[in-house]
Amino acid sequence: MSQPLLEVKNLRKYFKTPKGMLHAVDDVTFTIEKGKTLGVVGESGCGKSTTGRAILRLIEPTAGEVLFEGQDVVKLSAEEMRKKRTDMQIIFQDPFSSLNPRKTISQIIADPLKINKIITDKNEQMDRVRELMETVGLADRLINTYPHELDGGRRQRIGIARALALNPKFIVCDEPVSALDVSQNKMGLTYMFITHDLSVVNHFSDDIAVMYLGKLIEKAPSEELFAHPTHPYTQALLSAIPIPSLDNRRERILLKGEITSPIEPPKACRFANRCPYATDRCRSEEPQLKEISPGHFVSCFLTD
């Protein structure tokens, strides 16, 4: 079996707060094979975006390893990491805040080529910019427009084109949807696709990882997760997806109870307060992620 493009091992990211350590990402482990897409889902604040940023070292991990093509990027110097970023890119959730309002589309997309000295000739740069715009479905007539003149979908496409400019091997996508399928099919890239929307992630992802309060609680191939959701939280997430059929309606699982604080959380299941099946063991012991069928991992005592 070939080595995965990305291996994340025991990744942690804690933030100091006046009340104690906030465990934003806590002991997260997964792999992504080359050319595959891992969808990472969960409610706002579950740590999925922080995981993506820690992998790229846009924020420094507290602990853990991030092996990219077998090399631990956590141990790289700032200069080594800068070079490595040509292989590892991110598309941000809010395209407007990540685009320079004083630059035109062509200037924004050409920036990575200039900064990294990949293409120095101006005519060649413009040829590459046009090629990238075509790839993500941006009309050539928009080449000299500014971000504020475009709608959200087109701005997102600029962010995607900019990320693709360096021919990266891996892209973290923080909730962008438009044009991703185009670049994915044409270029065979490896993605980590972050979203709160399970109905969207099913169309893009080979595998899906579900996070809850900094923990990875279930991971499985996309079809397997939708067919056999095992963790009670995953079941609740799936029950919220609307089905366009009157005959095949899914019963909605409404979660009750108080959310566990992510600041100095107890050594217990973090979902126990909201779980309809929680036992005393769930409130006093932390379940570990384990494989229940090929490629299907769950962190829940119900699987014992």
RAZI-V629266 format. One record per pair of residues at least 24 apart in sequence whose C-alpha atoms are under 10 Angstrom apart, sorted by the first residue. I is the first residue (numbers start at 1). J is the second residue. Records with the same first field share a line. If there is no record, write none. Layout:
I=J  J
This chain:
2=33  34
3=31  32  33  34  68  69  70
4=31  32  33  34  35  36  67  68  69  70
5=31  32  33  34  35  36  67  68  69  70  71  169  170  190
6=30  31  32  33  34  55  66  67  68  69  70  71  72  170  190  191  192
7=31  32  33  55  65  66  67  68  69  70  71  72
8=32  51  55  64  65  66  67  68  72
9=63  64  65  66  67
10=63  64  65  66
11=51  54  55  61  62  63  64  65  66
12=50  51  54  60  61  62  63  64  65  214  215
13=47  50  51  54  59  60  61  62  63  64  214
14=60  61  62  63  214  262  263  264
15=62  263
16=263
17=263
18=263
19=263  264
20=262  263  264  265
21=262  263  264  265
22=214  261  262  263  264  265
23=47  62  213  214  215  261  262  263  264  265
24=48  49  50  51  212  213  214  215  262  263
25=49  50  51  54  61  62  63  211  212  213  214  215  216  262
26=51  62  63  64  213  214  215  216  262
27=63  64  214  215  216
28=64  211  214  215  216  217  289
29=64  65  66  215  216  289
30=66  209  216  219
31=66  67  68
32=68  170  190  191  192  206  207
33=190  191  206
34=69  169  170  188  189  190  191
35=169  170  184  185  187  188  189  190  191  206
36=170  184  188  189  190  191  192  204  205  206  207
37=170  171  172  184  188  189  190  191  192  193  201  204  205  206  207  208
38=172  190  191  192  193  194  201  204  205  206  207  208  209  219  220  221  222
39=173  191  192  193  194  195  196  197  198  200  201  202  203  204  205  206  207  208  209  210  219  221  222
40=173  174  175  192  193  194  195  196  197  198  201  205  207  208  209  210  211  216  219
41=193  194  195  196  197  198  201  208  209  210  211  212  216  234  237
42=194  195  196  197  198  209  210  211  212  213  214  216  233  234  237
43=195  196  197  210  211  212  213  237
44=195  196  212  213
45=211  212  213  214  262
46=196  210  211  212  213  214  215  216  262
47=211  212  213  214  215  216
48=174  193  194  195  196  209  210  211  212  213  214  215  216
49=92  93  172  173  174  175  193  194  195
50=214
51=172  194  214
52=90  171  172  173  174  192  193  194
53=90  172  174
55=88  172
56=81  84  85  88  89  90  171  172
57=81  85
58=90
68=169  170
82=116
83=116
84=168
85=166  168  169  170
86=112  113  116  163  164  165  166  167  168  169  170
87=163  164  166  167  168  169  170  171
88=163  166  167  168  169  170  171  172  190  191
89=160  162  163  164  165  166  167  168  169  170  171  172  173  191
90=159  160  162  163  164  168  170  171  172  173  174  191  192
91=156  157  158  159  160  161  162  163  164  171  172  173  174  175  176  193
92=156  159  160  163  172  173  174  175  176
93=156  159  173  174  175  176  177  194  195
94=152  155  156  159  174  175  176
95=147  152  153  154  155  156  157  158  159  160  176
96=147  148  150  151  152  155  156  158  159
97=147
98=155  156  159
99=146  147  148  155  156  158  159  162
100=146  147  148
101=146  147  148  149
102=146  147  148
103=144  145  146  147
104=142  143  144  145  146  147  148
105=129  133  138  142  143  144  145  146  147  155  158  159  161  162
106=130  132  133  140  142  143  144  145  146  158  162
107=143  144  146  162
108=146  147  158  159  161  162
109=133  143  158  159  160  161  162  163  164  165
110=161  162  165  166
111=162  165
112=162  163  164  165  166
113=162  165  166
116=166
118=165  166
119=166
128=165
129=161  162  165
130=161
131=161  165
132=157  158  160  161  162  163  164  165  183
133=157  158  160  161  162  165
134=161
135=160  161  164  179  180  182  183  186  187
136=160  161  164  178  179  180  181  182  183
137=161  178  179  182  183
138=179
152=178
153=177  178  179
154=178  179
156=180
164=189
175=200  201
177=201  204
180=204
196=237
197=237  238  240  241
198=226  234  237  238  240  241
199=226  237  238  240  241  242  243
200=241
202=226
207=295  296
208=296
209=234  296  297  298
210=234  237  298
212=270  271
213=259  260  261  262  265  270  271
214=262  270
215=269  270  271  289  299
216=288  289  297  298  299
217=269  270  271  287  288  289  290  297  298  299  300
218=289  290  291  296  297  298  299  300
219=289  290  291  295  296  297  298  299
220=291  292  293  294  295  296  297  298
221=294  295  296  297
222=296
224=293  294  295  296
225=296  297
228=296
229=296  298
230=292  296  297  298  299  300  302  303
231=271  275  297  298  299  300  301  302  303
232=271  272  274  275  276  277  278  300  302
233=271  274  275  276
236=275
269=299  300  301
271=300
272=300
277=301  302
278=302
